[in-house]
């Protein structure tokens, strides 16, 4: 939510966006609109689970370990490489299982 709110604040003139009432109203509106969308879309939770299993695992687990290996390159010790590759492997397995589980739940709804 915060990146979206920040982007909207940049589009609004600074004399308005710097006021605390605008800050509160904007974020309140974003939360209320998200709740309304969650109520309107019948399987919103299932879609969010699918997105979470696909993207959250990638961003939170797999990419940091791969970036660590890329940044260190040949300077990484054998232990660091083994641990990083293990983290990536566990992340991939978790992502695949989570995605499969989410897709099964979505398929059961139809």
C-alpha positions, 0 to 999 in steps of 0.5 A: 500500500505504501508505494501506491500511496507515495506515488499518488502523493507525488502526483498531487501538488506538494501544498496538499500532499504535505498536509496530514489530513491528506495523508490520513484520507489517502491511506484510509481510502486505499484500505477501504477500496481494497476491502471493497474489492475483496468483497466484490471478487468472489475468490479474492483470497485464493487469488492472493494466495496464488500471487503470494506463493508465486511472487512472495517466495521469489522476492523474499527468499530466492532473489536475495540468495541469488543476488548474494551469490551474484554480488560476491561472485568468486569471493564467496566461500564454499559454505556460503555457496552451499547455504545460498543454493540450499535456500534457493532450492527450498524456496523453489520447492516451497513456491512450486508447492504453494502455487500447486496448492493455490491452483487446486483450491481455485480449481475446486471453486469451479 
